[in-house]
Amino acid sequence: RVMEQHKRGDEVANQEEKCSPSVVVSSSGKVLAVGGYLITVAENVGLVFAVNARLYVHIAPSSSFHGHATQNQITVHSPQFGTIHHYTANWTPVALVLQGQETHNAFVENALFYALLYASAVQPHIDKILRQPITIHVRGDPAFYPTTPESKTGLGSSAALVTAVVAAVLHYLGVICITADPRMDPDLTQATRRLVHNVAQYAHYKAQGKIGSGFDVSAAVYGSQVFKRFRPQFLASHQFVTSTEAGSTENCVSSHVEGAQAFRAFIHSDQWNSGSVETTWLPPGLQLMLGDVRGGTKTPLLVAKVTAWMSHLQEQGLLDTSVWQVLADANKRFVALFQRLCQIAQEQADNYRLQRAICSELTPTKWRNEGEIGEMFAQLHDTFLGIRKGLKQMGAETGTDIEPDSQTQLLNKLLEIPGVLLAGVPGAGGMDALFVITLSEAASGRVKDEWEKSGVVSPVMLQQDDTGLTCSTTPSHPH
C-alpha cells in the first residue's frame, strides 16, 4: 500500500466523542536490511522490517494513577529509566514549560510540544481538556536495551518513542481516535497514520537537531515497508522556531497562535507525498534474527564520513560511476526480487511451502536445483552478497568500518549454515549488531548455536512484525 493523503485534522477531530481519552499506544522498532546510507537520497529505496520490540505509551488523566497534579500539568513517567518530568502547558502562546531543575529529554519534549501545537490549531476545546492533569507512562521492550537502558541495539527507540507520544497526545486531545475495537477502526486509518507520521517526523528532526532519512519514524508508524524518503529540503524550509531555539534562558518551548495554524498547514502539505511507503512482510516460514555484538559504533561519525565522501563525488561529477551507484542499482534489484518472492509465496502457497522446506536444509549453492522458488532464494542470496561487497568497498573508500573485518568473518561463517538466506550488518553497519534471515525455525536454531560458539554475539529476542503503530487492549499502563 502506498501512503494516501490524509484528511484535514479538523475533520478527524469529530471522532472525539467515540473515544475514551485513556489509551495505550505502541509503536514498533525496526531493522534496515537494505538501503543503508543510500536512503538518505530521495530516489533510492530501502527495505525496512518492523519488529515486535515495541515502545509503549499510556496516557490518562492523572487521577487514574492516584497522583497529585495541578491544572494544565503533564507528567511523563518512565520507571525503566527512573525519570519523572513535569511540564505545564499554556495556550497564549502555545507553550510547554519544564518545571524545576529537571534534565531535559529532547525527544519527549519535542513530541509533546508539536503534538500540542498541532492540536491547538484544530481542537477548540483544548484548554478545557487540559484542565484535568495528564500522566504519561513510557516503557520500552527489553530488546531495545539488551544490557542496560543506556545500551542500544539500533532498533530505533527514539523514533518509536516520539511516534507513540505524538499518537497518544493527539488521541487524548480528540484530534484522532486510536482504538482496539475493530468495528470502529480495524487497522488505524491511513489518515490517522499519515497525520501521526508527519507530526512525529518533524518532532524527531527537531529533537535530533538534524534531518535524518526518516525510515525509523516511518517504520514506527507503518510497519515493515519498502521505503523511499521525502525530500529533506521540505523540512528544512519550514522552521517553527521555539523560544529555547531563539536563545531564551527559560525552561520553555513556545509558539504563537499563527505558528500553530502554519504548522497545521505544513503537516497537511502535499510536499510530504514526495516520499512513499509500500508495506511489505516476510514470506511465510522466513525468520528475522538480530544479534547484539559486544562492540559498539559511533554511528553519527560513520554517517558524516560517508556523506562527505558522497558530496565530494557529486561535486566532481563522479557519483554515477562510483560504488554508490552500484549499490543503488543492487538495492533496487534486491527489493524487486523480494517483492516478487512475496507475490509467489501468496500465489503458489503449496509449492512455495514445499520448496522452502527443502531449501531450508541445503546451502545456497544447491538451491537453484529446487525449482523457481529455489532459484529466487539463490538470486536474493547472491544479490545481497553484492550489496555487502559494495558496502565493504564504500567503507574502504571512506575510511569507515561499515562492515568490519570481524563482522565479515562472522557473517561468512553464518552463510555456510544450511537454510541461511541472508546475513549482514543492519542500517549504518559497524559493530552494534548483525541480522540474519533464515528459511526455517531449525535454521534459526543452528544460527543461535553458532552465535553461542562465537562468544561475541548475543541473540536479541524479537521477531519481524508488520504492525507499526497500534493500540493495546490492556487498560492499565505498561509496567
N, C-alpha and C positions, 0 to 999 in steps of 0.2 A: 504493500500500500504506500502511496505517495502522500505526504502531508497535504491535507486540504486546508484551504484558507478558512480561518475560524470566524465565528460570529462576533459582532460587537459586544464589548463587555457589558454594556447596559442591557442588552438582550439576555445575556446569560444570567444577569443578576436576578431575573424574575424567578429563578429556581429557589430562592432563599426560603420560601415557605415550605418546600418539600423536604428540607434537610435539617437534621439535628446539627447544631453548631459543633458539638464534640465529635471528633473523628480521629482515627489512627491512620495516617498515611505512610506508605513506604515507597522507596524508590530503589532501583537496582544498581549494583556495581557493574563493572564492565571489564572485558578483556579485548584489546585491539589486536586481532590476529594478523590483519593485512592492512597496510597503509601508513605505517609508522613514518613520521616526518612529512611524507608526501601529502597527507590530507590537510596540511596547513595551507595548501594551494587549492583554490576553489574547484578547479576542473577535475581533480584527482579523486579516486574512490577509495573507500576503506571498508573492511569487513569487521564489524564490532559485534561481539557476543555479550549480551547481558547475562548476569549470573545471579544465583539465589542468595548471594551475600547482599543484605538489604539494610538500608538506613531507615529507622522508624521514627516518626514524629507524632506524638499525641498532643492535641490541642483541646483545651476545655476551659470552662470558667474556673477560676482559682478555687472556688468553694468546693469543686469536685475533688480537689486534692487536700481539703481541710487546711488550706493555707490562710495566711493573713496578708492582704494586699490592699493597696489604695486604688482609687479610681484612675483609669487610663494606664494602669500598670501592666506590663507584660513581663513575666518571669520565665526565663529559659533555664531548665534544669537538666544537666547531663551527669547522672550519678557515675557513669562509666569513666568520666574524666574528673569527677569530683568538683564540678564547677556549677555555680549558680550565677546568672546575670539578671539584673533587674533594670528594666527600661520603663520610661514614661513616654507615651505617645501623645503628641499635640497636633492641632489641625490648622492653626493660623500663625505661621505657616505649618505645613506638614513637617513634623519633626520627630525624631527618636532620640531620647536622651538617656545615656547610660548613667545609672545612679552610683554615687560613691566613687571609690577609687578602684573599682573592679577592672581587671585586664580586658582589653578589647578582644572580641572574636570577630574578625572581619567578615567571615562567611555568614555567621548568624546575623550580624548587624545589617549587612547589605541585603540579605534575603528578606529580613523583616522590613527594612525601610522601603525597598522597591515594591514589595507586595502591598504595603500600606499606601505608598504613593499612587500606585495604580488604582487601588480600591477607593481612594479618596476622590478620584475623578468619576467613578461610576456608581458609587454607593452613597446615596444621600443621607442614610441613617448611620453612618459610620461612627459618629460621635456618641450616639445613643448606645450602640452595640458595645463600645469600648468603656462605657461607664462601669461595666462589670469587669473586674480584672481578669486577666488571662494567664494560664500557666501552660507552658510547652515543655514536654519531656522528650528528650532525644536519646536514642540508643542505636549503636551500630552492631551488626552481627560480628562474631569473633573473627571471621575470615578477613575483615578489613584490617584487623590489628592482630596478627597471629602470635606475636610475642608480648607486646605491651601496647597500650593505646597510643604511644608515641611512635611505634614502628608501623610501617605501611607496606602493602603488597602492590600498590599501584592500581587498585581496583576502582579508584575514583570516589573516595569517601567524601571529599569536599563538594564535588558536584552533586552527589546523591543527597548530601545534607542540604545544600541550597535549594535543590529541587523540591524536596519533601517539605521544607519550611515554607517556601513560597506557596505550594499547593495547599498546605494546611491553613495558612493565614487567609488566603483567598476564599477557601471554603468557609472558614469561621465567620468571615465578614459578609457572606452571602453573595459573593461575586460568582462563584462556581458551586456546583454540587458534586461532591465525591461520595458515592455510596456503595456499599457492598450488596445492595438489593438489585439483582439482575433485572427486575421488572422496570426499574427506574433508569438504570444506566449500566447496561451489560458489560461494557468494555471501556468505560470512560469515553465520552465523545471526542472526536478529533478536534472539535472546537475547544474543549477543555484542555486537552493535551497541548494544543498549539499555544494557547494563552499562557499556560504554566511554563512551557518551553521558552517562550520569548522573554518573559519576565526573569526566569531563572538564568538564562544565558547572559542577560545584561548584568544581573546582580553578581554572578560568578566572575564576570570580566572585571567589574569594579572591585571585587574582593581581592582578586589576584593582582590587579594593577596592570594587567596586560591582556590582550585578546588572544586566546588560545584557539585551537581548531574547533572546539565546541562539541566534539563527539562524545565526551563524557557526560555532559548535561543531556545531550540527545538520547544517549542510551538509558540514562536515568528516567527519562520521560517515556520513550517509545519502545525500549527493549532492544533485542537483537535486530541488527539492520545492516543494509548496505548504505553507507553514509557518504554524502557529498556536501561539503560545508557551504554556508552562506558567505557572501563577500565580506571580509573583515572591515573594509572601508566604511561599510554601512554603520557598524557600531561606532567606529572611531569618529565619524562625522556628527554623531549625536551625543552631546555631553550634557548630562543633567547634574550640574555642579552642586555639591553639598557644602555646608558651612565648614566641615572639617577639611575638605579638599581645598577650600578657598583660604585656609590658613587660620581658621578660628581656633582659639585655645579652649573652647567649650567642649564638653563631653557630649557632642550633639551632632546629628546629621539632619539636614532640613532642606525643604524646597518650597517655594511659594505656590499658590494655587495654580498660577499659569503654568508652572513646571509640571504639575500633576496632569493637566489637560494635554500638554505637549508630550509627556511620557506616554499617556494613553494612545495618542495618535501614532507615536513611534512604534509602540508594541503591535499595533494593527496595520502597520505599513506593508505594502506589497513587496517591499525590498527583502523581507525575510524569505520570500519564495525563491531567491537566488540559489538556495541550497535545497537538498532533497533528502528524504529518508524513505527507503523501501524496506519494510520489515521482512525479516528472514528468520530462519531457525536451523538447528542442526537436524539433518535427516534422522529418522528412527534408528536407534542402535548405536549411533555415534556418541562418544562421550568426551566432554571437555575436561581437562585436568589442569590444575595450576600448582606449580611448585615454588615454595618460598626459598630463595637461595640465600645462604648465610654470607651475604656480601653487603651490597648497598651501592647506590648510584646517585650522583648529583645530577638528576635529570635536566634541570634548567641549564647547566653548563653544557651538556651534550647538545641540547636544542640550540643554544646560542652559537656553538661552533658550526653546526650543520647549516643553520640559517645564514651565517656569514659566508660560508663556502658557496651555498646556493646563490646568494645575492651577487657574489663576485663572478660566478659563471654566467649569470644572467646579464650582468653589465658587459661582459666580454662577448656576449652572443654565442656562448658555448653550451648553454644548458640543454638544448635539444639534442646534442650529440654526446651527452655525458651519461654516466651511470644513473643519474636522476631520471632521465627519460626511459632508460632501460627498465628501471624499477616501475615507473608509471605504467608502461605497457604490460609488464608482467603482472602487476596488481589487477589491471583490468581483465587480463586473460584469466587469472585465478578466480575472480569474482564471477565472471561469466560461466566458467566451468562449475563453480559451486552452485550457482542458481540453477543450472541445468541438472545437476545431481538432485537437488531438492525436488525439481519437477518430475524427474524419472522415479524418484522414491515414492511419489504420490500416484503416478500413472501406472507404474508397474510394481505395485507393492509386494506381491508374492515373489516375483523374480528378484527384486531388489533384496528382499529379506534373505533369500537363499544364497545369492552371490556374496552378500555382505558377510554372512556366516562363514562361508568358505574362505574368503579373503582374510577374515579375522585370525585365521590360523596359519597364514602364509606371510612371507616377507614381500615387500613391494615388487621385487624382480619377477615374481610369479603371478602377480595379479592380472596381467594382460592375457593370460591363458584362460581367464574365467568370464569371458563374455563382455558385453557392453558395460556392465556395472564395474567389473574389474578394470577395464580399460579407463573408465572415468576416474576411479580411485588412483590409478597409476599416473594419469595426467595431472591430477591435483597434486600428488606427491612430488612429481618432477618439477612442476611449475613453482611450487613452494621452495624447493631446493634452489631454484634460480633466483627467487626473491631473497633468500638467505645469502646467496653468493653476492648479490648486488648490494645488500646492506653491509656485508663484510667489506666489500670494496669501498663503499662510501665512508665507512668508518676509517679505513686506511687513509683515504684522501683527505679526511677532515681531522685526523689525529684524535679520533674518539673511539672508545670501545663499545660500539653498538652491539656487536656480538663478540664478547671477549673470547680469547682462545680457550679458556677453561670452560666456558659455556658451550663452545663449539664441540669440544670433546664429549661433554655430557650429552648434547643433543644427537650427535652422530651415533653414540652408543645406543641411545633410545630407539633410533631408527632401525637398528638391527633386530629389534624385538618384533616377532610376528604380530600383525594387527595394528601397528602404529602407523597412522596415516600422515600426521604432521607433528613436528616438534620444532619449536622456535622460541625466540625472546619476544614478549608482547610489547606493544607500544613503542617507546623510545629505546627499548633494549637496556643493555647494561647488566648489572649484577643483582637486580632486585628480584627477578622471578623468571621462570620459563613456563611455557604452556605446551600441552600435548593434546592431540585429538586422536582417539583410538576408535577401532571398529567394533569393539565389544567390551563387556564388563571384564571378561577374562584377560583381555589385552591390557586393560587398565590395571588389573592386579599385578601383571608382570612388570608394568612400569613402576608401580609402587615398590615392588621388591628391588628394582634397580636403584630407585632413589634411596632406599634404606641402605643399600650397599655403598652408595657414594659417600654417605656421611655429611653431605653438604646441602642436600635438598630435603625440605620437609613438605609433605603434601598439605595443601590448603583444602579444607573440606568444603567444597562447593560443587554446583552443577550449573550447566547452562540453563537459563530461564528467560523465556520470551516476554515476560510480563511488563517490565518497566514500571511506571508509576501505577500504584494500585491502592485500594482501600482495604484495611484489615477489618475482619468481622469482630475482633475482640473489643469489648467495651472498656477494658482497663488499659492504662498506659503500660508500655513495654518495660519490663524490669531488667 
